[in-house]
Each structure stands twice: as C-alpha cells, then as structure tokens.
Amino acid sequence: MSKFKKKKDGDLPAVSTASLPDIVFMLLFFFMTVTVMKNDDLKVENRLPTASEVSKLDKKNRIMYIYAGKPSSRYQDKYGSASRIQLNDKFASVEEVGPFILAEMAAKDEAIRNVLTTALKVDGETNMGLISDIKQELRKVNALKINYTTRKGDVMQNLQ
C-alpha cells in the first residue's frame, strides 16, 4: 500500500468562491440604491380627479403631502364616512395642518425652505369646504405654493 495517491488526470479544479462576497455586496448596494420606500400608508380613499394639462414635480424632497378624502372601508367604523385629512400616517383636524407644515419645514434643509411645495392629494368626491379650510391654514403659516395632484386624462371623466 502506498501513502500517496496519484492525481487523476480527468478531474476539474474546484470553483473558486473568493469573489462571492464581492458579488453579494455589490448586489446589496445595487438594491439599496434603486429601492423606493413607501412613505405613507393611505387611510383615506384617494381617487384623484383627471386633468388634461398636467406637469410632473421634479424634486420630491421639496414636497409636503396632505391627503384628504373619505376614510377607507377599514377605518369607517372608527372615523365615520365624512371626509377627513391625513397627515403622514394619521388622521388630523384642520387645526393640525399649520403645525404639521411648520414641523415639515423645520425638518428640511434651510436652503430649500423657501421653495417647498404643499401637494394636496384630494379625492374627487371630497367637499370643497374642507379644501378651503386647509388652504386657510396654509395661508396662516405662509405656505403659499400649493399643488393639486391629479391624474392625466379626459376632464369630462370628473363629471361622471
């Protein structure tokens, strides 16, 4: 018996796994940079009205969102079916809009505070009185740049 075995000529060398950690981290960084996190969980119905002439807001970090509409079906037992305001992930009253906007402005960089836009994402069935109250609160805190978010489409669909 011999202590040494002869190497077989037909064997393939083992696959090198030295570069595997590099590949895993490269994929991890790729998915971290392209993944978009959802900011808010909508608690109100949000069927946006349509408009024929729309333009897209470019810089998302300069936008503060206010949602308005009827509470969705899972929240109607607790909050009723009247139109409500949603700020971030909670229902709010009209009086809370001003302090919310001021807090959002304070959280933003000082260089962009004067170009911040308040985007109103309002359901098409929402009472205009609620929208007017929101606009009055925005005037009190000097948030005068307002954007009404809509879908692109035929304006006549709003009448149906």
N, C-alpha and C positions, 0 to 999 in steps of 0.2 A: 504494500500500500504506500502510496506516495502522499506526502503532505501538501503538495502543490497541485492544483488542478489547472489544466490547460484552458485557456480562454477560447471560447467557441468563436469561430470566425463570422458567423451569421448574426450575432447579437447587435441590436441597435443601442446606441448610448442613451442613458436616461435623459428625460426632458428637463432642461434647466428651469427652475422656478425662481431664480434670483430676481427677475424683473416683475414678478407678480405683485408685490406690494406697491411698486410704482404705478402699475396699471390700475390697481384698485383705488389709490388715492387720486389719480388723475380723473377717473370716473366720478368719484365722490365730489371733487371740486366742480366738475362739469355740471352735475345735477344740482349742486348747491347754488350755482350762479344762474341757471336757467329756470329754476322752480319759482313760481309766484305763489306767495302765501295769501290766502284769503283773509281780508281784514275784518270784515263784519259778517255776522250771521243775521240775515234778514228775518225780522219778526213781523214785518208788515207786507201786505200784498204790494207788488211793485210792477204793475203792467204800465209801462211808460207810454205816453202818447207818441204819435208819429209826427214827423215834420219833413218837409221836402228839402229844406236848405239847412244842413247840419254841418258842423265842423268839429274836429276832434281836439280836445285839450291835450297839449303836448306833454307837459311836465306834471306827473302825478303827485310829486311831493309838494306841489303848491296848491293842492285842492283839499278842501274840508267838506265832508259829505254830511248832508242832512236828509234822512228818509222820512216820507210821510205817506200814510195810507191806512186802510183798514187792517187791523191785526189779522195775521194769517189764521187759518182754521184751528190750529192747535193752541192759540193764545186767546181766542174769542171768549172762551168760558171765563177766563180771569179778567180780561180787559174790555170785554164788550165788542160791539161791532162798529162803533163810531171811529172815525179817522183819528189816528194817533201819530205822534212824532217819535222817531227813533234816532237817538244819538249814540254812535258806536254800537254797542250791543245791548242797550237798554232803552226802554220807553221813557219818554220825558215829557214834561209840560212845556208850554210856550215860554214860561219864565226862565227855564233852564237853558234856553238856546243861547242867550247872551253870555253867561258864564262859560258855557261849553266852547264857544268861539274864542273867547279870550284865553282859555286854557290851551286850546289848539294853537293859537298864535304864539303863546309863550313857549310852547314846545318846539316851534320851528326855529330855524336859523334866523338871526337878526337881519341878515342881508336880504331875505326874501319875504319878510313880514309885510312889506307894503305892496306886494304883488300876489298875495294869497287870494284865491277864488273860493267862494262858497258854492258848492254844487248841490242843487235841490233835486233829489230823485223822488218825484212825486207820482203816485198812482193817478191814472187818468180819471178815476171816479172820486177823487178827494175834493172836499168842499173848498172853494176859493177863499173863504173866510179864514181858514186855518193857514193858508199860504200867506195871506195878508198879515196875519198876526206874526208869523215867522219873519217876514220882511221888516215889520216894525221893530222887532227885537234886533235884527241885524243892523238896522239904521242906528239904534241906540249905542251899539258898540263899534260903529263906524266900519262895518264890514260891507262895503258898498258894491264890491264886484261879485255879482251873482250869475250863476249859470244854471239854466234849466236843462236837465238831461232828458233827451228824447231818443227815440228810435228813428232810423231813416225809413221813410215810406210815404204813402199817399195820405195827405192831410184829411181826406174825406173818411178815412177809417176811424177817425176820432169821433165822428157823429154817430156811428153805429152802436 
